[in-house]
């Protein structure tokens, strides 16, 4: 009997000293082991829905829903940018979507693997997690429509014949659109729309589809005195300010902080 008690004590001690021990708390289990590799060495694709991403995501993760990955040619230019990166796919509880995304990326010769675990488990492993407050979500709809009195109608003469469809992301195999960006928890969609379109105009004007100018969205959040900032504005007001104040700045000059309180 004494020998059995000693053996039981040894087993209990080994369980608690094991580096792979698992702590269970209120039905939720998570590994307490350290990160297997630095986060800075990863590029994380969060393939869950936009709503799931908003509720909580790994800091720095790129929101790339599985529907976009499977969209085909519309994502080729974006994915090609990450061909030399080590990609981690985060799919939450949707393991099937993770497997599909993994195959899609591997077909493009992208080094990818699946990052398993739910958000809480990843947070306990050391991943920094960003949680959005409910009021922050309204910032994703920050375009303020223009008053009809502010719009001047103008008839345009288009060349004939007009094509039945047109996609600047694929013009004879060339992409004339700059990469997708994340506005963060700030109602600056009007800002990214304005700068994204202007970047494409620059590419087209330079006649160089490989040229990707990166303009400063923060410039339009911080500088125009009439800007609504994170509470919303309009791309046309933004263009008016740029035209009257010497042009736009580059991202390197004024980096985006998702805040309109930066002078």
C-alpha positions in Angstrom: 0.0 0.0 0.0 2.9 2.4 0.9 4.6 1.6 -2.4 1.4 2.4 -4.3 1.1 5.8 -2.5 4.7 6.7 -3.4 4.1 5.8 -7.1 0.9 7.9 -7.2 2.8 10.9 -5.7 5.5 10.5 -8.3 2.9 10.5 -11.2 1.2 13.6 -9.8 4.6 15.4 -9.5 5.5 14.5 -13.1 2.2 15.7 -14.4 2.7 19.2 -12.9 6.4 19.5 -13.9 5.9 18.3 -17.5 6.6 21.2 -20.0 3.6 20.1 -22.0 1.2 20.3 -19.1 -2.3 21.7 -19.8 -4.3 23.9 -17.5 -8.0 23.5 -17.6 -10.2 26.3 -16.5 -14.0 26.5 -16.8 -14.0 24.0 -19.6 -11.3 25.9 -21.5 -7.9 24.2 -22.0 -4.7 25.9 -23.3 -1.1 25.0 -23.5 1.3 27.0 -21.3 4.3 26.4 -23.6 6.1 29.4 -25.0 5.8 30.5 -28.6 7.6 28.1 -31.0 9.0 31.0 -33.0 9.1 34.8 -33.0 5.9 36.4 -34.2 8.0 38.8 -36.2 9.1 35.9 -38.4 5.5 35.1 -39.4 3.0 36.6 -41.8 -0.4 35.6 -40.5 -3.4 35.3 -42.8 -6.6 35.4 -40.7 -9.1 33.6 -43.0 -12.2 34.0 -40.8 -15.0 36.3 -41.6 -14.5 40.1 -41.1 -16.9 40.1 -38.1 -14.9 37.3 -36.4 -11.7 39.2 -37.1 -13.1 42.4 -35.6 -14.1 40.5 -32.4 -10.5 39.5 -31.8 -7.4 38.8 -33.9 -3.7 38.4 -33.6 -2.0 41.8 -33.7 -0.6 42.4 -37.2 -2.6 39.6 -38.8 -4.0 40.3 -42.2 -7.7 39.8 -42.6 -8.0 37.6 -45.7 -11.4 35.7 -45.7 -11.3 32.3 -47.4 -13.8 33.6 -50.0 -11.1 36.1 -51.2 -8.4 33.4 -51.3 -10.6 31.3 -53.5 -11.7 34.2 -55.7 -8.9 33.4 -58.2 -7.3 36.1 -60.3 -8.6 38.9 -58.2 -6.1 37.9 -55.4 -3.1 36.9 -57.5 -1.3 40.2 -57.2 -1.9 40.4 -53.5 -0.7 36.8 -52.8 2.3 37.2 -55.0 3.6 39.8 -52.6 4.0 37.2 -49.9 5.6 34.4 -52.0 8.8 34.7 -50.1 7.3 34.9 -46.6 6.5 32.2 -44.1 2.7 32.2 -43.9 0.7 31.1 -40.9 -3.0 30.5 -41.7 -5.4 31.2 -38.8 -8.8 29.6 -39.3 -10.3 29.5 -35.8 -12.6 26.5 -35.4 -13.1 26.1 -39.2 -10.4 23.5 -39.8 -11.9 22.7 -43.3 -11.4 26.3 -44.4 -7.9 26.1 -43.1 -7.1 23.0 -45.2 -8.6 24.6 -48.3 -6.6 27.8 -47.8 -3.4 25.8 -47.2 -3.9 23.9 -50.5 -4.6 27.1 -52.4 -1.5 28.8 -51.1 0.7 25.8 -51.7 -0.5 25.6 -55.3 1.1 29.1 -55.6 4.3 27.8 -54.1 3.8 29.8 -51.0 5.4 28.4 -47.8 2.3 28.1 -45.5 1.1 26.1 -42.5 -1.9 26.2 -40.2 -1.8 28.0 -36.9 -4.1 26.0 -34.6 -6.0 27.1 -31.4 -8.7 29.6 -30.6 -8.0 33.2 -29.8 -7.9 32.7 -26.0 -5.4 29.8 -26.4 -3.2 31.8 -28.6 -3.2 34.7 -26.2 -2.2 32.4 -23.4 0.7 31.1 -25.6 2.0 34.6 -25.9 0.4 36.0 -29.1 -0.7 39.6 -28.7 -4.4 39.8 -29.4 -6.4 42.9 -30.4 -10.0 43.0 -29.3 -12.4 45.5 -30.8 -15.0 47.3 -28.6 -18.5 47.3 -30.0 -18.5 51.0 -30.6 -15.3 50.7 -32.6 -17.1 48.6 -35.3 -19.1 51.6 -36.5 -15.9 53.2 -37.6 -15.7 50.8 -40.5 -18.5 52.8 -42.2 -16.9 56.3 -42.2 -18.0 57.6 -45.6 -20.2 60.7 -45.4 -22.2 61.2 -48.6 -21.9 64.5 -50.3 -24.8 66.9 -50.5 -26.3 67.0 -54.0 -25.7 70.8 -54.2 -22.0 70.1 -53.9 -21.9 67.9 -57.0 -21.5 69.3 -60.5 -22.8 67.1 -63.3 -20.5 66.6 -66.3 -21.1 64.6 -69.4 -18.2 62.3 -70.3 -17.2 61.2 -73.9 -16.2 57.6 -73.8 -14.4 55.8 -76.6 -16.4 53.5 -78.8 -17.0 50.6 -78.5 -17.2 50.6 -74.7 -16.1 47.2 -73.2 -18.7 45.1 -71.5 -16.5 44.8 -68.4 -13.3 46.3 -67.1 -11.0 45.3 -64.2 -7.9 47.3 -63.4 -6.5 44.3 -61.5 -6.2 42.4 -64.7 -5.6 44.3 -67.9 -3.9 41.9 -70.3 -2.4 40.1 -67.2 -1.2 43.3 -65.5 -2.4 44.6 -62.2 -2.8 48.4 -61.9 -4.1 48.4 -58.4 -2.0 48.8 -55.2 -2.2 46.2 -52.4 -5.0 46.0 -49.9 -4.5 47.8 -46.6 -6.2 47.7 -43.1 -7.8 50.9 -41.8 -7.9 49.5 -38.2 -10.4 50.8 -35.7 -10.9 54.2 -37.4 -13.7 55.3 -39.7 -11.2 56.2 -42.4 -12.6 54.1 -45.3 -13.0 57.4 -47.3 -9.3 58.1 -46.8 -8.2 54.7 -48.0 -10.6 54.9 -50.9 -9.1 58.2 -52.0 -5.5 57.3 -51.6 -6.0 53.8 -53.2 -7.6 55.3 -56.3 -4.9 58.0 -56.5 -2.1 55.4 -56.2 -3.7 53.5 -59.2 -3.9 56.7 -61.2 -0.2 57.3 -60.5 0.7 53.7 -61.7 -1.4 54.2 -64.9 0.1 57.6 -65.5 3.6 56.2 -65.1 2.7 53.3 -67.4 4.3 50.9 -64.9 2.1 48.1 -63.4 5.0 47.0 -61.2 5.3 50.4 -59.5 3.4 50.5 -56.2 3.3 54.0 -54.7 2.3 54.1 -51.1 0.6 57.3 -50.1 0.0 58.5 -46.5 -3.6 58.1 -45.3 -2.6 59.6 -42.0 -1.9 62.9 -43.8 -5.6 63.2 -44.6 -6.6 62.2 -41.0 -4.4 64.8 -39.3 -4.0 67.8 -41.6 -7.2 69.0 -43.3 -9.0 71.3 -40.8 -12.4 70.3 -42.0 -11.7 66.5 -42.0 -14.0 64.4 -39.9 -11.1 62.1 -39.3 -12.1 58.7 -37.8 -15.7 59.9 -37.6 -15.9 60.0 -41.4 -15.4 62.3 -44.4 -15.5 61.9 -48.2 -12.9 61.1 -50.8 -13.9 64.1 -52.9 -13.2 66.5 -50.1 -9.9 64.7 -49.7 -9.0 65.3 -53.3 -9.9 68.9 -53.0 -7.6 69.3 -50.1 -4.7 67.5 -51.8 -5.1 69.7 -55.0 -5.1 72.9 -53.0 -2.3 72.1 -50.7 0.6 70.9 -52.8 -0.2 67.2 -53.3 0.0 64.1 -51.1 2.6 62.7 -48.8 4.1 59.2 -48.9 3.6 56.6 -46.2 7.3 56.8 -45.2 6.9 60.4 -44.5 3.7 60.2 -42.3 2.9 56.6 -41.2 -0.6 55.5 -40.5 -1.7 55.3 -36.8 -5.5 54.9 -37.2 -6.0 58.0 -35.1 -7.1 61.5 -35.9 -5.6 63.0 -32.8 -2.0 62.9 -34.2 -0.9 66.5 -35.3 
